[in-house]
Amino acid sequence: MNATIRTATEDDLPTIHDLVRELAIYEKAEHELVATLDDYRQDFKAGIFQCLVAEREKEVVGMCLYYITYSTWKGKMMYLEDFVVREQMRQQGIGQLLFDAFLAKAQQLNCRLAKWQVFDWNEPAIRFYEKNKATIEKGWWNGKIFFK
């Protein structure tokens, strides 16, 4: 396995957006992806999110998009919004490299917690997280309100 993990740049945003679309298709929710590439550019420049990318032979093949948030009980935490490796590149250790880099970044920033969501039907992802000693909470329900 030959992949490099690096911090994303603005030039990576089109590929990152494509990877998010690939994830949305996998989750059978492509119609819910309404954030545009222009939205990504604006919000990336504003520092709203950051991203790590996995690159193989000068091509981005995976990414972790994250941001700092706060837990009133634990303090500063890093939230992993999306984590995806191109389907044809899976099972090659790239996801593990990305996840390890994400966790290292959270520790480097003195976060007390890293958090994310996973669908209950996504068994491969659940197994991956459990293999990494993650706690998968099953008692919390998500709440949200859409403004647009």
MODELLER restraints for C-alpha pairs under 7 A, 6 or more apart:
rsr = mdl.restraints
at = mdl.atoms
rsr.add(forms.Gaussian(group=physical.xy_distance, feature=features.Distance(at['CA:1:A'], at['CA:92:A']), mean=6.19, stdev=0.5))
rsr.add(forms.Gaussian(group=physical.xy_distance, feature=features.Distance(at['CA:1:A'], at['CA:93:A']), mean=6.82, stdev=0.5))
rsr.add(forms.Gaussian(group=physical.xy_distance, feature=features.Distance(at['CA:2:A'], at['CA:56:A']), mean=6.51, stdev=0.5))
rsr.add(forms.Gaussian(group=physical.xy_distance, feature=features.Distance(at['CA:3:A'], at['CA:54:A']), mean=6.22, stdev=0.5))
rsr.add(forms.Gaussian(group=physical.xy_distance, feature=features.Distance(at['CA:3:A'], at['CA:55:A']), mean=5.47, stdev=0.5))
rsr.add(forms.Gaussian(group=physical.xy_distance, feature=features.Distance(at['CA:3:A'], at['CA:56:A']), mean=4.72, stdev=0.5))
rsr.add(forms.Gaussian(group=physical.xy_distance, feature=features.Distance(at['CA:3:A'], at['CA:94:A']), mean=6.74, stdev=0.5))
rsr.add(forms.Gaussian(group=physical.xy_distance, feature=features.Distance(at['CA:4:A'], at['CA:54:A']), mean=5.54, stdev=0.5))
rsr.add(forms.Gaussian(group=physical.xy_distance, feature=features.Distance(at['CA:4:A'], at['CA:55:A']), mean=5.12, stdev=0.5))
rsr.add(forms.Gaussian(group=physical.xy_distance, feature=features.Distance(at['CA:4:A'], at['CA:56:A']), mean=6.47, stdev=0.5))
rsr.add(forms.Gaussian(group=physical.xy_distance, feature=features.Distance(at['CA:5:A'], at['CA:52:A']), mean=6.70, stdev=0.5))
rsr.add(forms.Gaussian(group=physical.xy_distance, feature=features.Distance(at['CA:5:A'], at['CA:53:A']), mean=5.61, stdev=0.5))
rsr.add(forms.Gaussian(group=physical.xy_distance, feature=features.Distance(at['CA:5:A'], at['CA:54:A']), mean=4.54, stdev=0.5))
rsr.add(forms.Gaussian(group=physical.xy_distance, feature=features.Distance(at['CA:5:A'], at['CA:55:A']), mean=6.31, stdev=0.5))
rsr.add(forms.Gaussian(group=physical.xy_distance, feature=features.Distance(at['CA:5:A'], at['CA:98:A']), mean=6.55, stdev=0.5))
rsr.add(forms.Gaussian(group=physical.xy_distance, feature=features.Distance(at['CA:6:A'], at['CA:52:A']), mean=5.63, stdev=0.5))
rsr.add(forms.Gaussian(group=physical.xy_distance, feature=features.Distance(at['CA:6:A'], at['CA:53:A']), mean=5.54, stdev=0.5))
rsr.add(forms.Gaussian(group=physical.xy_distance, feature=features.Distance(at['CA:6:A'], at['CA:54:A']), mean=6.63, stdev=0.5))
rsr.add(forms.Gaussian(group=physical.xy_distance, feature=features.Distance(at['CA:7:A'], at['CA:51:A']), mean=6.12, stdev=0.5))
rsr.add(forms.Gaussian(group=physical.xy_distance, feature=features.Distance(at['CA:7:A'], at['CA:52:A']), mean=4.55, stdev=0.5))
rsr.add(forms.Gaussian(group=physical.xy_distance, feature=features.Distance(at['CA:7:A'], at['CA:53:A']), mean=6.20, stdev=0.5))
rsr.add(forms.Gaussian(group=physical.xy_distance, feature=features.Distance(at['CA:8:A'], at['CA:51:A']), mean=5.31, stdev=0.5))
rsr.add(forms.Gaussian(group=physical.xy_distance, feature=features.Distance(at['CA:8:A'], at['CA:52:A']), mean=5.28, stdev=0.5))
rsr.add(forms.Gaussian(group=physical.xy_distance, feature=features.Distance(at['CA:8:A'], at['CA:53:A']), mean=5.74, stdev=0.5))
rsr.add(forms.Gaussian(group=physical.xy_distance, feature=features.Distance(at['CA:10:A'], at['CA:41:A']), mean=6.86, stdev=0.5))
rsr.add(forms.Gaussian(group=physical.xy_distance, feature=features.Distance(at['CA:13:A'], at['CA:40:A']), mean=6.88, stdev=0.5))
rsr.add(forms.Gaussian(group=physical.xy_distance, feature=features.Distance(at['CA:13:A'], at['CA:41:A']), mean=6.92, stdev=0.5))
rsr.add(forms.Gaussian(group=physical.xy_distance, feature=features.Distance(at['CA:14:A'], at['CA:37:A']), mean=6.48, stdev=0.5))
rsr.add(forms.Gaussian(group=physical.xy_distance, feature=features.Distance(at['CA:16:A'], at['CA:63:A']), mean=6.85, stdev=0.5))
rsr.add(forms.Gaussian(group=physical.xy_distance, feature=features.Distance(at['CA:17:A'], at['CA:37:A']), mean=6.39, stdev=0.5))
rsr.add(forms.Gaussian(group=physical.xy_distance, feature=features.Distance(at['CA:19:A'], at['CA:84:A']), mean=6.68, stdev=0.5))
rsr.add(forms.Gaussian(group=physical.xy_distance, feature=features.Distance(at['CA:21:A'], at['CA:30:A']), mean=6.47, stdev=0.5))
rsr.add(forms.Gaussian(group=physical.xy_distance, feature=features.Distance(at['CA:23:A'], at['CA:84:A']), mean=6.60, stdev=0.5))
rsr.add(forms.Gaussian(group=physical.xy_distance, feature=features.Distance(at['CA:24:A'], at['CA:30:A']), mean=4.65, stdev=0.5))
rsr.add(forms.Gaussian(group=physical.xy_distance, feature=features.Distance(at['CA:24:A'], at['CA:33:A']), mean=6.94, stdev=0.5))
rsr.add(forms.Gaussian(group=physical.xy_distance, feature=features.Distance(at['CA:43:A'], at['CA:49:A']), mean=6.86, stdev=0.5))
rsr.add(forms.Gaussian(group=physical.xy_distance, feature=features.Distance(at['CA:44:A'], at['CA:50:A']), mean=6.80, stdev=0.5))
rsr.add(forms.Gaussian(group=physical.xy_distance, feature=features.Distance(at['CA:48:A'], at['CA:67:A']), mean=6.84, stdev=0.5))
rsr.add(forms.Gaussian(group=physical.xy_distance, feature=features.Distance(at['CA:49:A'], at['CA:65:A']), mean=6.89, stdev=0.5))
rsr.add(forms.Gaussian(group=physical.xy_distance, feature=features.Distance(at['CA:49:A'], at['CA:66:A']), mean=5.76, stdev=0.5))
rsr.add(forms.Gaussian(group=physical.xy_distance, feature=features.Distance(at['CA:49:A'], at['CA:67:A']), mean=4.85, stdev=0.5))
rsr.add(forms.Gaussian(group=physical.xy_distance, feature=features.Distance(at['CA:50:A'], at['CA:65:A']), mean=5.88, stdev=0.5))
rsr.add(forms.Gaussian(group=physical.xy_distance, feature=features.Distance(at['CA:50:A'], at['CA:66:A']), mean=5.50, stdev=0.5))
rsr.add(forms.Gaussian(group=physical.xy_distance, feature=features.Distance(at['CA:50:A'], at['CA:67:A']), mean=6.02, stdev=0.5))
rsr.add(forms.Gaussian(group=physical.xy_distance, feature=features.Distance(at['CA:51:A'], at['CA:63:A']), mean=6.74, stdev=0.5))
rsr.add(forms.Gaussian(group=physical.xy_distance, feature=features.Distance(at['CA:51:A'], at['CA:64:A']), mean=5.50, stdev=0.5))
rsr.add(forms.Gaussian(group=physical.xy_distance, feature=features.Distance(at['CA:51:A'], at['CA:65:A']), mean=4.31, stdev=0.5))
rsr.add(forms.Gaussian(group=physical.xy_distance, feature=features.Distance(at['CA:51:A'], at['CA:66:A']), mean=5.99, stdev=0.5))
rsr.add(forms.Gaussian(group=physical.xy_distance, feature=features.Distance(at['CA:52:A'], at['CA:63:A']), mean=5.51, stdev=0.5))
rsr.add(forms.Gaussian(group=physical.xy_distance, feature=features.Distance(at['CA:52:A'], at['CA:64:A']), mean=5.22, stdev=0.5))
rsr.add(forms.Gaussian(group=physical.xy_distance, feature=features.Distance(at['CA:52:A'], at['CA:65:A']), mean=6.58, stdev=0.5))
rsr.add(forms.Gaussian(group=physical.xy_distance, feature=features.Distance(at['CA:53:A'], at['CA:60:A']), mean=6.39, stdev=0.5))
rsr.add(forms.Gaussian(group=physical.xy_distance, feature=features.Distance(at['CA:53:A'], at['CA:62:A']), mean=5.65, stdev=0.5))
rsr.add(forms.Gaussian(group=physical.xy_distance, feature=features.Distance(at['CA:53:A'], at['CA:63:A']), mean=4.25, stdev=0.5))
rsr.add(forms.Gaussian(group=physical.xy_distance, feature=features.Distance(at['CA:53:A'], at['CA:64:A']), mean=6.51, stdev=0.5))
rsr.add(forms.Gaussian(group=physical.xy_distance, feature=features.Distance(at['CA:54:A'], at['CA:60:A']), mean=5.63, stdev=0.5))
rsr.add(forms.Gaussian(group=physical.xy_distance, feature=features.Distance(at['CA:54:A'], at['CA:61:A']), mean=5.70, stdev=0.5))
rsr.add(forms.Gaussian(group=physical.xy_distance, feature=features.Distance(at['CA:54:A'], at['CA:62:A']), mean=4.93, stdev=0.5))
rsr.add(forms.Gaussian(group=physical.xy_distance, feature=features.Distance(at['CA:54:A'], at['CA:63:A']), mean=5.96, stdev=0.5))
rsr.add(forms.Gaussian(group=physical.xy_distance, feature=features.Distance(at['CA:54:A'], at['CA:94:A']), mean=6.96, stdev=0.5))
rsr.add(forms.Gaussian(group=physical.xy_distance, feature=features.Distance(at['CA:54:A'], at['CA:98:A']), mean=6.60, stdev=0.5))
rsr.add(forms.Gaussian(group=physical.xy_distance, feature=features.Distance(at['CA:55:A'], at['CA:61:A']), mean=5.72, stdev=0.5))
rsr.add(forms.Gaussian(group=physical.xy_distance, feature=features.Distance(at['CA:61:A'], at['CA:85:A']), mean=5.86, stdev=0.5))
rsr.add(forms.Gaussian(group=physical.xy_distance, feature=features.Distance(at['CA:61:A'], at['CA:86:A']), mean=5.51, stdev=0.5))
rsr.add(forms.Gaussian(group=physical.xy_distance, feature=features.Distance(at['CA:62:A'], at['CA:84:A']), mean=5.48, stdev=0.5))
rsr.add(forms.Gaussian(group=physical.xy_distance, feature=features.Distance(at['CA:62:A'], at['CA:85:A']), mean=3.95, stdev=0.5))
rsr.add(forms.Gaussian(group=physical.xy_distance, feature=features.Distance(at['CA:62:A'], at['CA:86:A']), mean=5.94, stdev=0.5))
rsr.add(forms.Gaussian(group=physical.xy_distance, feature=features.Distance(at['CA:63:A'], at['CA:83:A']), mean=5.73, stdev=0.5))
rsr.add(forms.Gaussian(group=physical.xy_distance, feature=features.Distance(at['CA:63:A'], at['CA:84:A']), mean=5.63, stdev=0.5))
rsr.add(forms.Gaussian(group=physical.xy_distance, feature=features.Distance(at['CA:63:A'], at['CA:85:A']), mean=6.50, stdev=0.5))
rsr.add(forms.Gaussian(group=physical.xy_distance, feature=features.Distance(at['CA:63:A'], at['CA:98:A']), mean=6.98, stdev=0.5))
rsr.add(forms.Gaussian(group=physical.xy_distance, feature=features.Distance(at['CA:64:A'], at['CA:80:A']), mean=6.88, stdev=0.5))
rsr.add(forms.Gaussian(group=physical.xy_distance, feature=features.Distance(at['CA:64:A'], at['CA:82:A']), mean=5.75, stdev=0.5))
rsr.add(forms.Gaussian(group=physical.xy_distance, feature=features.Distance(at['CA:64:A'], at['CA:83:A']), mean=4.38, stdev=0.5))
rsr.add(forms.Gaussian(group=physical.xy_distance, feature=features.Distance(at['CA:64:A'], at['CA:84:A']), mean=6.72, stdev=0.5))
rsr.add(forms.Gaussian(group=physical.xy_distance, feature=features.Distance(at['CA:64:A'], at['CA:98:A']), mean=6.74, stdev=0.5))
rsr.add(forms.Gaussian(group=physical.xy_distance, feature=features.Distance(at['CA:65:A'], at['CA:80:A']), mean=6.08, stdev=0.5))
rsr.add(forms.Gaussian(group=physical.xy_distance, feature=features.Distance(at['CA:65:A'], at['CA:81:A']), mean=5.62, stdev=0.5))
rsr.add(forms.Gaussian(group=physical.xy_distance, feature=features.Distance(at['CA:65:A'], at['CA:82:A']), mean=5.24, stdev=0.5))
rsr.add(forms.Gaussian(group=physical.xy_distance, feature=features.Distance(at['CA:65:A'], at['CA:83:A']), mean=6.45, stdev=0.5))
rsr.add(forms.Gaussian(group=physical.xy_distance, feature=features.Distance(at['CA:66:A'], at['CA:78:A']), mean=6.75, stdev=0.5))
rsr.add(forms.Gaussian(group=physical.xy_distance, feature=features.Distance(at['CA:66:A'], at['CA:79:A']), mean=5.44, stdev=0.5))
rsr.add(forms.Gaussian(group=physical.xy_distance, feature=features.Distance(at['CA:66:A'], at['CA:80:A']), mean=4.46, stdev=0.5))
rsr.add(forms.Gaussian(group=physical.xy_distance, feature=features.Distance(at['CA:66:A'], at['CA:81:A']), mean=5.31, stdev=0.5))
rsr.add(forms.Gaussian(group=physical.xy_distance, feature=features.Distance(at['CA:67:A'], at['CA:78:A']), mean=5.75, stdev=0.5))
rsr.add(forms.Gaussian(group=physical.xy_distance, feature=features.Distance(at['CA:67:A'], at['CA:79:A']), mean=5.48, stdev=0.5))
rsr.add(forms.Gaussian(group=physical.xy_distance, feature=features.Distance(at['CA:67:A'], at['CA:80:A']), mean=6.93, stdev=0.5))
rsr.add(forms.Gaussian(group=physical.xy_distance, feature=features.Distance(at['CA:68:A'], at['CA:77:A']), mean=5.87, stdev=0.5))
rsr.add(forms.Gaussian(group=physical.xy_distance, feature=features.Distance(at['CA:68:A'], at['CA:78:A']), mean=4.58, stdev=0.5))
rsr.add(forms.Gaussian(group=physical.xy_distance, feature=features.Distance(at['CA:68:A'], at['CA:79:A']), mean=6.17, stdev=0.5))
rsr.add(forms.Gaussian(group=physical.xy_distance, feature=features.Distance(at['CA:69:A'], at['CA:76:A']), mean=6.19, stdev=0.5))
rsr.add(forms.Gaussian(group=physical.xy_distance, feature=features.Distance(at['CA:69:A'], at['CA:77:A']), mean=5.41, stdev=0.5))
rsr.add(forms.Gaussian(group=physical.xy_distance, feature=features.Distance(at['CA:69:A'], at['CA:78:A']), mean=5.94, stdev=0.5))
rsr.add(forms.Gaussian(group=physical.xy_distance, feature=features.Distance(at['CA:69:A'], at['CA:79:A']), mean=6.57, stdev=0.5))
rsr.add(forms.Gaussian(group=physical.xy_distance, feature=features.Distance(at['CA:70:A'], at['CA:76:A']), mean=4.66, stdev=0.5))
rsr.add(forms.Gaussian(group=physical.xy_distance, feature=features.Distance(at['CA:70:A'], at['CA:77:A']), mean=5.45, stdev=0.5))
rsr.add(forms.Gaussian(group=physical.xy_distance, feature=features.Distance(at['CA:71:A'], at['CA:77:A']), mean=6.55, stdev=0.5))
rsr.add(forms.Gaussian(group=physical.xy_distance, feature=features.Distance(at['CA:74:A'], at['CA:112:A']), mean=6.43, stdev=0.5))
rsr.add(forms.Gaussian(group=physical.xy_distance, feature=features.Distance(at['CA:75:A'], at['CA:112:A']), mean=6.44, stdev=0.5))
rsr.add(forms.Gaussian(group=physical.xy_distance, feature=features.Distance(at['CA:76:A'], at['CA:111:A']), mean=5.03, stdev=0.5))
rsr.add(forms.Gaussian(group=physical.xy_distance, feature=features.Distance(at['CA:76:A'], at['CA:112:A']), mean=5.98, stdev=0.5))
rsr.add(forms.Gaussian(group=physical.xy_distance, feature=features.Distance(at['CA:77:A'], at['CA:111:A']), mean=4.76, stdev=0.5))
rsr.add(forms.Gaussian(group=physical.xy_distance, feature=features.Distance(at['CA:77:A'], at['CA:112:A']), mean=5.69, stdev=0.5))
rsr.add(forms.Gaussian(group=physical.xy_distance, feature=features.Distance(at['CA:77:A'], at['CA:113:A']), mean=4.70, stdev=0.5))
rsr.add(forms.Gaussian(group=physical.xy_distance, feature=features.Distance(at['CA:77:A'], at['CA:114:A']), mean=5.58, stdev=0.5))
rsr.add(forms.Gaussian(group=physical.xy_distance, feature=features.Distance(at['CA:78:A'], at['CA:106:A']), mean=5.95, stdev=0.5))
rsr.add(forms.Gaussian(group=physical.xy_distance, feature=features.Distance(at['CA:78:A'], at['CA:111:A']), mean=6.48, stdev=0.5))
rsr.add(forms.Gaussian(group=physical.xy_distance, feature=features.Distance(at['CA:78:A'], at['CA:113:A']), mean=6.48, stdev=0.5))
rsr.add(forms.Gaussian(group=physical.xy_distance, feature=features.Distance(at['CA:78:A'], at['CA:114:A']), mean=4.82, stdev=0.5))
rsr.add(forms.Gaussian(group=physical.xy_distance, feature=features.Distance(at['CA:78:A'], at['CA:115:A']), mean=6.40, stdev=0.5))
rsr.add(forms.Gaussian(group=physical.xy_distance, feature=features.Distance(at['CA:79:A'], at['CA:114:A']), mean=5.85, stdev=0.5))
rsr.add(forms.Gaussian(group=physical.xy_distance, feature=features.Distance(at['CA:79:A'], at['CA:115:A']), mean=4.97, stdev=0.5))
rsr.add(forms.Gaussian(group=physical.xy_distance, feature=features.Distance(at['CA:79:A'], at['CA:116:A']), mean=5.79, stdev=0.5))
rsr.add(forms.Gaussian(group=physical.xy_distance, feature=features.Distance(at['CA:80:A'], at['CA:115:A']), mean=6.14, stdev=0.5))
rsr.add(forms.Gaussian(group=physical.xy_distance, feature=features.Distance(at['CA:80:A'], at['CA:116:A']), mean=5.02, stdev=0.5))
rsr.add(forms.Gaussian(group=physical.xy_distance, feature=features.Distance(at['CA:81:A'], at['CA:116:A']), mean=6.39, stdev=0.5))
rsr.add(forms.Gaussian(group=physical.xy_distance, feature=features.Distance(at['CA:85:A'], at['CA:95:A']), mean=6.30, stdev=0.5))
rsr.add(forms.Gaussian(group=physical.xy_distance, feature=features.Distance(at['CA:106:A'], at['CA:114:A']), mean=6.85, stdev=0.5))
